[in-house]
C-alpha cells in the first residue's frame, strides 16, 4: 500500500512522538516495502514521502537499539524491529492480501480510464476505502462503474443508436445528461437488450446496482471490509475493465 494511503487511516499519526513514528515507519519498510532490514536513510525517505519534517533519526534509532530492552536490533545488514514489537504492529495495522490488492487495483485504474469524471469518482472511492468508510466506498465504486458504462454507450454513434432503439425514450439520448434522466436499472436493461453488455458483465452490474442501493439508502444493512473488498474487485475487474 502507498505510504500516504496507509497514513490516512491513522488519524492522529502527526501527533505521535518521533520515536513512535520511526517505529511505525520501520514496520512499514519491513511489511510494505518487503525489506528484512531498514536504514536510517529509508526512514528519512518515509518522512519525505509523507511530507513531514524529519527528527534526529539516527539519534532516536540509537536510543531504541541501546535501551535496556531494545525495540530495534542492529547487525551487519542494518536495523530490524524486535519481534514482539513487529507482531504488535502486524496485529494492529497488518492487512490481508486482498486488502492490498484492492488498494493496488484502485491506484492503478486511473491510467485505464478515459474519462476525467471516472477518475474523480475513483479517487473518492479510494479515499473512502482507506478511511474504512466501506458503505461510502461501495457507493463511489458504483459511480465509477456506471459512469464508465455511460462513456461506453456514448462513445460510438452506432452503439448509441442501438441503445436508443431498446430504451425507446420520448426523445433520443444524445449525451450524458440525457442518460441521467433514466433510471440506472432501465439503462442496464437497455444495454443488455442492445447487445452492449455481454451476459457476464450484466450479471456483475445488475446485482452491483442492488448492493449500491442498499448501501446508499437507510436499509439497515451493514457493510464491513470483506464485503466492500469483494464488491470493489468484482465490479472493477469483471465489469469496468471488460467494457
Secondary structure by P-SEA (a helix, b strand, c coil): ccaaaaaaaccccccccaaaaaaaaaaaaacccccccccaaaaaaaaaaacccccaaaaaaaaaaaccccccccccccccccaaaaaaaaaaccccaaaaaaaaaaaacccccccaaaaaaaaaaaaaaaacaaaaaaaaaaaaaaaaaaaaaaccaaaaaaaaaaaccccccccccccccccaaaaaaaaaaaccccaaaaaaaaaaaaaaaaaaccccccccaaaaaaaaaaaaacccccc
